């Protein structure tokens, strides 16, 4: 599932409108709509964090949907990948 589809699904599950979420994030409704329709790349880390908070989901889930490491792990990518590979065997 794409990042946009994931965000739209979570927003709908929470019963929130585009207006609700865009207002909480202080972004435009068209921008959020473009994100949800995959016409924009996954947004900057801060916005992904804020989306996770507003949608009441773990930040790690939001970053995984964006196919991006959370900021606290970005500097430790080699360790993360090595651990993943060991666990996958």
C-alpha positions as CSV (number, residue, x, y, z in Angstrom):
1,X,0.0,0.0,0.0
2,X,1.3,3.4,-0.9
3,X,2.0,6.1,1.7
4,X,-0.9,8.2,0.5
5,X,-3.4,5.3,0.5
6,X,-2.2,4.4,4.0
7,X,-2.8,7.9,5.3
8,X,-6.2,8.2,3.7
9,X,-7.2,4.8,5.1
10,X,-6.1,5.8,8.6
11,X,-7.8,9.2,8.3
12,X,-11.1,7.6,7.3
13,X,-10.8,5.0,10.1
14,X,-10.6,7.9,12.6
15,X,-13.6,9.6,11.0
16,X,-11.5,12.7,10.1
17,X,-12.0,14.9,7.0
18,X,-9.3,16.3,4.8
19,X,-10.2,19.7,6.4
20,X,-9.8,18.3,9.9
21,X,-6.3,16.9,9.2
22,X,-5.1,19.8,7.0
23,X,-6.1,22.3,9.6
24,X,-4.4,20.4,12.4
25,X,-1.2,20.2,10.3
26,X,-1.5,23.8,9.2
27,X,-1.2,22.8,5.5
28,X,-3.6,23.3,2.6
29,X,-6.3,20.8,1.8
30,X,-5.1,20.5,-1.8
31,X,-1.6,19.5,-0.6
32,X,-2.9,16.9,1.8
33,X,-5.2,15.6,-1.0
34,X,-2.2,15.3,-3.4
35,X,-0.3,13.4,-0.7
36,X,-3.2,11.0,-0.3
37,X,-3.6,10.5,-4.0
38,X,0.2,9.9,-4.4
39,X,0.7,13.0,-6.5
40,X,3.3,14.2,-4.0
41,X,6.2,12.3,-2.5
42,X,6.0,11.4,1.2
43,X,6.4,14.7,3.1
44,X,9.3,15.8,5.3
45,X,9.9,13.9,8.5
46,X,8.3,16.5,10.8
47,X,5.0,16.3,8.9
48,X,5.1,12.5,9.0
49,X,5.5,12.7,12.8
50,X,2.6,15.1,13.0
51,X,0.4,13.0,10.8
52,X,1.1,10.0,13.1
53,X,0.1,12.0,16.1
54,X,-3.1,13.3,14.6
55,X,-4.1,9.9,13.3
56,X,-3.2,8.2,16.6
57,X,-0.7,5.7,15.2
58,X,2.9,4.8,16.0
59,X,5.4,7.0,14.3
60,X,7.3,3.9,13.1
61,X,4.1,2.8,11.2
62,X,3.9,6.1,9.4
63,X,7.6,6.1,8.5
64,X,7.4,2.5,7.4
65,X,4.5,3.4,5.1
66,X,6.7,6.3,3.7
67,X,9.5,3.7,3.2
68,X,11.8,5.9,5.3
69,X,13.7,5.3,8.5
70,X,12.6,7.4,11.4
71,X,15.0,10.3,12.1
72,X,16.3,8.7,15.3
73,X,17.4,5.6,13.3
74,X,18.7,7.4,10.1
75,X,22.2,7.8,11.5
76,X,22.2,4.1,12.5
77,X,21.0,2.6,9.2
78,X,23.9,0.1,8.9
79,X,23.0,-1.3,12.4
80,X,19.3,-1.4,11.6
81,X,19.9,-3.3,8.3
82,X,22.3,-5.7,9.9
83,X,19.8,-6.5,12.7
84,X,17.0,-6.9,10.2
85,X,19.1,-9.3,8.1
86,X,19.9,-11.4,11.2
87,X,16.3,-11.6,12.3
88,X,15.1,-12.5,8.7
89,X,17.1,-15.7,8.6
